[in-house]
Each structure stands twice: as C-alpha cells, then as structure tokens.
Amino acid sequence: MIQFLSWFIQFTLVGVLIYFFTGRLIGTRLSIFKRLFAVGLSVTITSVIYWYMFIQHRKDYYTPIEDESMFFSTLIWFASLLLITMLLHLVLELFEPVHISSAEQAKQNIFARIMTRWRLQRRLTSVLRIAFKYGIGRAFGIWRTSEAERKNAHSFRMMLEECDGIFIKFGQMLSTRKDLLPEAFTTELAELQQNIKPIPKEAISMRMQAVLGEDWEKTFDRFDFEPLASGSIGQVHQATLSGTYEKVVVKILRPDIADLLQRDLDLLISFAYWLTEESQWAENLNFAELAQNFAKGMREEIDFCIELKNMEQITNSTLDSKYPVVIPKVYSHMSNSSVLVMEYIDGVKITEADETLYRNGVTKEEALTQLFGSFLSQVMKAGIFHGDPHPGNVHIVKNTGQVALLDFGAVGRISKGQQQGIKTLFLGYHRGNARIVVDSLKHLVENDEHAKDPGFEQSVSQLLVEMAYLDHISTSQVVQSLFKIVQKHHMRLFPMVGIALRALVTLEGTIQSVSKDFDAFKEASDFAKDTAKIHEPIEKVKSLKQLAQEEIFLAWPVIKEIPYRVDQIARTIEKGEVKVKMDFTSSETNKAFLVKWLSQFLLLLVAITFGVLSVGILAVAQIIQNSYVVYLNTAAYLGLFLSLLLLVRLALQVIRDSKRNI
C-alpha cells in the first residue's frame, strides 16, 4: 500500500511537470479541464506501457550498465509522456471552438478562472438550449417566402428576449442595421424593450463617495435620488450645486456592470461564433464581426471618461460652426469613469417642441436646418460626430429655442479621406454621375478592388436612373440602396463610415417626425457643394468657372498630394534607393503571407531533418555491438522527440491561423 502511494505521488508530480511544460512549449489555449484530461490520459497510457516494459522487471540490484539503461529508459518515458500529451493537445485544439477571452479573466487566479469558466459554460448551455428551442441553428435563415422570413425574425427576437441581458441590447443594435438585415428582422427587433430597475440609494451614495468623498452631499444644495431616466448601463439624476446653485445632471454607472457586461459579452461572442458555424445566413451576415464590434462599443460606454472626452471634442469642433448647437458643459473635476456631472439643459424633445419654438420666434425649418447643418459639419468637416441622434437625444432649449444635443456615449470618428468620400458621394448622387459615386466609394470601402467591376458601376447607374427627376429623394432610401449594392458586390464599408451613414438615416427619421417637408437629401447635397464653393450646374458659358471649381474639388485629394509625391521621388532618386517591386510583393498582405508560409516551410524542413538524422542514428545503433550503444539510442530518441515537437507546434500554428481566418 505504501509503495502504491509512493508511485501515485511520483506520477502526480510528473503529471504536474508535464502540465507546466506542455503549456510553455506549445502555448496551448485549451481550458484547464481539457489540459488536465490530456495530461491524465497521457500519464495513464505511458505509465501502463512503462510498467510492462521496465518496472515489472525491476531487480533489487543493478549492474552499472543496467542502471544507465534504466535511467535513459526513464528519460524516454518522460519524453514520450510529454509528446503524447502534446499530441492530445493538438487533437483537442483541432475541435476547440473559437473563443475570445478577456484580459481581465487572464489576470485571475486559477480557482477564480475555474469558477468563471464554469459559470460561463452554464450560461452558454442555457443560451444554446434557448436557441434550439426557437429553431436557431443550422437551418436558420434558409427561407423561401416572406412569411418564412417573418417567422424566423420572430423566433430570433423571442430567443434574444428570453436570453435577456446583453442579448436584448444586441438585438436593439441589430434593429438599426437596415444595411445588413431584411426589413422583417429590423421591424421585429425594434420591439425589444427593457424594464430596468433603478439603482438602490445606498449604491448611489457609494458611487458618489468614490469621486467626491464622504461628505459628497455637501457638494450639492439638492440631489434628487429619484432618477430622471434609468438604462441598462446607468441612470441620470438631477441636482443643484452648492454655492453657485447651478442645475446639473449626474450620470451614474450601475454597480458591477463592468463585470457583468464582460461576462455577457464573452458569452455573446461565443454564441455568435457558434451561430456563424451553424448557419450560412449568419456567416454571410458576418455575425461574429457584428458581435465583436458591438462588444467594443459597449465596453466604451461603461467608461464615462470616454464620454467626457467625446463631449469636449465635439464642443471644441463646433465652436466656429455656422450651425451652432448647445452641448452640455462637463464638470470634469467632479467626474470619473463611473460618475459624470454635466450641465442641466432645460428643454423638451424636438418632437414635442412646437410651442417652445413658437414662443421663441423660431420656425421648425430654422431649427431643423440648424440641427442638420451641425450634424453635416461634424461628419464632413470635423470628422467627429454624434452617433445616435434619435429624438430623445435632440432637445430644444426652453428659454432660447436653440437645438441641444444630449448623450454622447455613442460618438463616431472618420478620417479626412472618408470625409472627402462622403462629400463626393452626395455630389455624385446630386449630379447623377455614376463614375463620381464609384470613385467616392474608394474612400469608403475596405476592399475597393471590387469597385473596378463594370457590373458595380452599372448597378450604381441603375440606381441613379431610378432616382432621377423626383421632386423629393429620401436620404434613407439612398443610403439603403447603397448598402444593398455594396453588399451585393461583396464589398464592406469601413465601420465608422457605416455608423455615419446610419446616424444620418436616424437623424432624417428624427427630422421627418417633426416636419415632412424638410428635404434632408437636398440639404446634404447643397452642403457638400458649399464645402467646395460649388454652385449651380452649368447652364451658360459663364458657368464654366463653377464647373471647373467642381472638377478641381473632385480631383483635389490627388492634386494636393503631388508636391509631396514629387519631393519623395526626388529624395529617393537622390539617395539611389529606387526600387522596382514585383506585383505580388508590393502588397503588405501578400508579403506577410509569403513570410509566414516561408517560415513555416523552413520549420517543417528542420523537423524533417531532425527526424531523418534520428532514424539514421537509430539504424546505426542496431548494428553496433557495444555496451554504450544506449547513448546512441538516447540521442536518436531525443532527435525524434524534437522532430515531433516541431511538427506538433507547426500543426497547432496552422490550426490557429485557419481559425483566425474564419
């Protein structure tokens, strides 16, 4: 019994060493349970073989040569144990689903990770059970009639609603993606609602103490614990500052929302990858990427420091605008990542502001022009814009009739090239010129090689013909048609460009709820022309000047680069560094591909070389009749072990690369 216990302890220690070494050698990404399973199975298999080959023949006394043989056989057993464990890792990782783990989870100790993993697995099992309940899986998305489409949309909404939590928020986001989802889905998902319980008073006090200290209530002359609004991320309270008696609103992050959000987002991403593997519809929709972008946005929303920076940037970018709007002042010294104190705007929603506008002598058209012009300035000039201008975030100030923008948790940023592309896009639509529209998309899509397809320009031309000679063109219709064409020709808009265009559609919906007569498309086209000092189309000879201005505007991105390009070429020639690049290697992507596969090929050659040499040494060792042949055998087995180690490592890298490209 004592001897058995001794062997058990020894084998357990060996298993611990193998667990550690395999993790270091191959950088495994398996869960702790699968790693322990691989080690346990490997120890069992190799120990049984080792017992029958060596241990059962053990004597009490050994000759020196037998001692050395036993020593080297033990080394071979240990190496075999390590190798078999790695092979089991390879098999298990081959069937391991793609998983996105959080950085915070990696910092936890092993017991916390075990508990976290267990909770995630339970929750994921529950989500998958609900998904199967509503028929969400391999057959989902294969429909032939509009009735089947509506049925699938309803099932998808019910599934998200029953999963609750972040899944409902995800569904609400998907309801705005009319560029990707059929109308039946966006309509159905728009019905998702949340009943949010208010934050307890004690939790509010703890949040405020963390930023303002124990006597935080003395900072305010009055603090209303009854929230003005309550959401899934936080809630808003009204207060009055002591001394100055300024009215402010205090936005407070929900307790433990960061941990809960992280857990649910990891779960959502795992579900998204599962659905992508199971459903061709989800794969075509790039559902996994949608989930990852949503997760990124949600992680930013729970950091109020980001919202504070957003408000500061938009305030500064609109100071000299022709279309000023009111943006709440932020009290940064009283704010942190979980509490945001800002100016209280005494206003009413723009959809309910008829009396307020009339009392201040402001017409609806003036207010809407101010609102729309400010948004276009943010998108086409500043490059930073409000990402969610729905009616609840657009108010009219009671005392002045000015337009005020609220809630800057969702803010977009686009580059100068993308701003140019959006301006050129509206100009191309305005002129009915398909070539200009196609050229503008080179700045707006990630993979512009498809824009060279003649069929793409033909699709754009057809769209422009359908919109010609209409008194009123809907911006929403233009954007949705563009989304469909881009998707049809297998192109993808840059994420921020898509956000800007969707925000434009949202804003048009807000405007249309106030006035049906406001022509948002005409205003956007006029703004694009005014940006380049472009006036009416050519009608007379004297209009040639305006036409020349227009053409220069279209070519300006290329023209302004000419001096820099010429200087760059001159410097290169002067240094004698003129190079001719082959077409394949001129692309950074192609070069990375070539380097990666060349390095893996060289690693394969090294592994094969080790294997061939080891087999050769092993063959020679069988011929030599010498007591020290055990050293040759050991060297040969060590070489085989290194060869197999390299091959396993190479196979794992190939598997991970293939999963990364899913």
Secondary structure, DSSP 8 states (H G I E B T S, - for coil): -HHHHHHHHHHHHHHHHHHHHHHHHH-----HHHHHHHHHHHHHHHHHHHHHHTGGG--S---HHHHHHHHHHHHHHHHHHHHHHHHHHHHHHHT-------HHHHTS-HHHHHHHHHHHHHHHHHHHHHHHHTT-STTTT--SSHHHHHHHHHHHHHHHHHH-THHHHHHHHHTT-TTTS-HHHHHHHTT---------HHHHHHHHHHHH-TTGGGGEEEE--S-SEE-SSEEEEEEEETTT--EEEEEEE-TTHHHHHHHHHHHHHHHHHHHHHH-HHHHHHTHHHHHHHHHHHHHHHT-HHHHHHHHHHHHHHTTT-SS--B---B-GGG--SSEEEEE---EEEGGG-HHHHHHTT--HHHHHHHHHHHHHHIIIIISEEES---GGGEEEETTT--EEE---SSEEE--HHHHHHHHHHHHHHHHT-HHHHHHHHTTTBS-GGGGG-HHHHHHHHHHHHHHTT-S---HHHHHHHHHHHHHHTT--B-HHHHHHHHHHHHHHHHHHTT-TT--HHHHHHHHHHHHTT--S---SGGGHHHHHHHHHHHHHHHHTTHHHHHHHHHHHHHHT------TTTTSHHHHHHHHHHHHHHHHHHHHHHHHHHHHHHHHHHHH---TTHHHHHHHHHHHHHHHHHHHHHHHHHHHHHHHHT-
